[in-house]
Amino acid sequence: MVDAIDLRIIDVLEADARLSFAEIGRRVNLSTSAARERLIKLEDAGVIESYTAKLNHSLLGFALEAIVLLKSHDGKLPILSKIISSFPEVKEARSITGDYNIHVRAVFRDMDHLKDFLDGLLPYGDTVTYLSSKIKADRMLE
């Protein structure tokens, strides 16, 4: 069961997951060992699934971010799911309900790179693409 202290620990980790057990404990009024024990319990319970790095893809040469909605052709959903996961450009993919089967968030160097990606998906389904330029974009919520 997650309690108020656990929720405070989660808030601290969401702001900075690289903090030491000692610093987490200090911020939530716990000893280092108590903070460590609670973190391990949250991990073991599956509340904390992983610790990841957020990357600035534009600084890595990927100036475009696209949301691609995919509607698979009959019987092609299993293979389309495997193909999607093989593209390094894909940063997130989820199955969805409604007119489309899959929601993909991916990054690209330029429009030609995006076109090549979309062309590779054509045999498996229809796509709708929403494009975002990373020239200047402020994050509103993380």
Backbone torsions as a table, in degrees:
resi	resn	phi	psi	omega
1	MET	NA	134.2	179.8
2	VAL	-89.4	128.3	179.3
3	ASP	-110.8	-174.4	-176.3
4	ALA	-62.4	-36.8	179.1
5	ILE	-66.9	-42.7	177.2
6	ASP	-59.0	-42.1	179.3
7	LEU	-63.8	-35.9	176.3
8	ARG	-67.4	-40.7	176.8
9	ILE	-60.8	-44.3	179.0
10	ILE	-60.6	-42.9	177.5
11	ASP	-59.7	-42.8	179.5
12	VAL	-63.3	-44.2	-178.9
13	LEU	-67.6	-36.3	178.6
14	GLU	-64.5	-30.1	177.8
15	ALA	-78.2	-36.2	-179.3
16	ASP	-161.2	100.1	-176.9
17	ALA	-78.9	-0.6	-178.8
18	ARG	-95.4	3.3	-178.6
19	LEU	-67.4	149.3	176.4
20	SER	-74.3	162.8	175.6
21	PHE	-58.5	-38.8	-179.8
22	ALA	-61.6	-44.7	-178.9
23	GLU	-69.8	-39.1	176.1
24	ILE	-61.2	-46.8	178.5
25	GLY	-58.8	-42.9	179.6
26	ARG	-60.8	-41.3	-176.6
27	ARG	-72.0	-23.3	180.0
28	VAL	-114.7	11.5	176.9
29	ASN	67.4	44.1	176.8
30	LEU	-128.3	158.9	172.2
31	SER	-70.7	163.8	178.4
32	THR	-57.9	-46.9	-177.8
33	SER	-66.2	-36.9	178.6
34	ALA	-67.5	-39.6	177.6
35	ALA	-64.1	-43.1	179.1
36	ARG	-61.7	-45.9	-179.8
37	GLU	-61.0	-41.8	179.6
38	ARG	-66.7	-40.1	178.1
39	LEU	-62.8	-43.9	179.1
40	ILE	-62.1	-41.3	177.9
41	LYS	-63.2	-40.9	178.5
42	LEU	-65.3	-38.2	176.7
43	GLU	-67.1	-47.9	-178.7
44	ASP	-62.0	-33.6	179.6
45	ALA	-78.9	-8.9	-179.9
46	GLY	85.9	3.0	178.3
47	VAL	-66.0	-44.6	174.0
48	ILE	-100.3	113.8	-176.5
49	GLU	-90.2	-36.3	-177.6
50	SER	-166.5	168.9	173.8
51	TYR	-120.7	125.0	-175.4
52	THR	-130.9	163.8	175.7
53	ALA	-98.9	138.5	172.3
54	LYS	-93.5	126.2	-176.1
55	LEU	-106.2	148.9	171.9
56	ASN	-93.9	94.6	-174.3
57	HIS	-63.5	-29.8	179.7
58	SER	-65.0	-33.0	176.7
59	LEU	-73.9	-13.4	176.8
60	LEU	-97.9	7.0	176.3
61	GLY	97.5	7.5	179.3
62	PHE	-107.0	93.3	-173.1
63	ALA	-80.1	-16.1	-177.2
64	LEU	-117.5	141.7	170.8
65	GLU	-123.1	134.5	-178.2
66	ALA	-128.3	144.6	168.3
67	ILE	-104.3	121.5	-178.7
68	VAL	-117.2	124.9	174.8
69	LEU	-100.7	131.0	-175.6
70	LEU	-119.3	135.9	172.3
71	LYS	-118.6	111.4	-174.7
72	SER	-74.0	148.5	171.5
73	HIS	-69.5	158.9	-178.7
74	ASP	-50.2	126.6	176.2
75	GLY	78.2	0.2	-175.0
76	LYS	-98.4	-4.1	-175.3
77	LEU	-59.6	-46.4	-179.7
78	PRO	-59.8	-44.1	-179.4
79	ILE	-71.5	-35.6	178.1
80	LEU	-63.3	-40.4	177.9
81	SER	-60.8	-42.0	178.2
82	LYS	-66.4	-41.8	-179.2
83	ILE	-63.5	-45.1	-179.9
84	ILE	-56.5	-44.2	-176.8
85	SER	-70.1	-13.7	-179.9
86	SER	-86.2	-14.0	-179.1
87	PHE	-81.8	122.1	178.3
88	PRO	-66.7	-20.6	178.7
89	GLU	-68.4	-25.1	-176.5
90	VAL	-76.1	120.2	-179.6
91	LYS	-101.2	-20.8	179.6
92	GLU	-159.2	137.9	175.5
93	ALA	-144.3	134.9	-178.7
94	ARG	-137.8	143.1	171.0
95	SER	-78.8	142.6	-177.3
96	ILE	-135.1	165.4	174.9
97	THR	-103.3	163.9	179.4
98	GLY	112.2	-151.0	-176.5
99	ASP	-68.8	-23.0	-178.2
100	TYR	-120.1	158.2	-177.2
101	ASN	-97.0	-33.0	-171.6
102	ILE	-134.6	136.7	175.5
103	HIS	-110.5	123.1	-177.0
104	VAL	-122.8	134.9	170.2
105	ARG	-113.7	124.1	-176.1
106	ALA	-141.7	160.3	-179.8
107	VAL	-119.0	148.8	-175.6
108	PHE	-142.1	151.4	177.9
109	ARG	-68.2	-42.4	-175.1
110	ASP	-161.1	-176.4	-177.5
111	MET	-65.6	-34.6	177.9
112	ASP	-64.3	-39.7	177.4
113	HIS	-62.4	-44.7	177.2
114	LEU	-62.0	-44.4	-179.5
115	LYS	-60.3	-43.3	178.5
116	ASP	-60.4	-41.5	178.0
117	PHE	-61.1	-50.0	-178.7
118	LEU	-64.4	-39.5	177.6
119	ASP	-60.2	-35.2	178.3
120	GLY	-68.5	-19.9	-179.6
121	LEU	-93.3	-18.5	-174.5
122	LEU	-52.7	-38.9	-179.5
123	PRO	-65.9	-15.2	-172.5
124	TYR	-108.3	-14.7	-179.1
125	GLY	174.7	-179.9	178.4
126	ASP	-95.5	149.9	-178.7
127	THR	-128.8	151.0	167.4
128	VAL	-128.6	133.8	-174.3
129	THR	-122.6	133.6	173.0
130	TYR	-114.4	125.8	-171.0
131	LEU	-110.3	141.3	176.5
132	SER	-131.9	132.0	176.6
133	SER	-89.5	140.9	179.4
134	LYS	-96.8	19.3	179.8
135	ILE	-61.9	-48.4	175.3
136	LYS	-149.3	109.8	178.4
137	ALA	-144.9	120.3	177.9
138	ASP	-95.1	135.5	177.1
139	ARG	-74.9	130.1	178.8
140	MET	-90.8	-33.6	-177.1
141	LEU	-151.3	134.2	175.7
142	GLU	-121.2	NA	NA
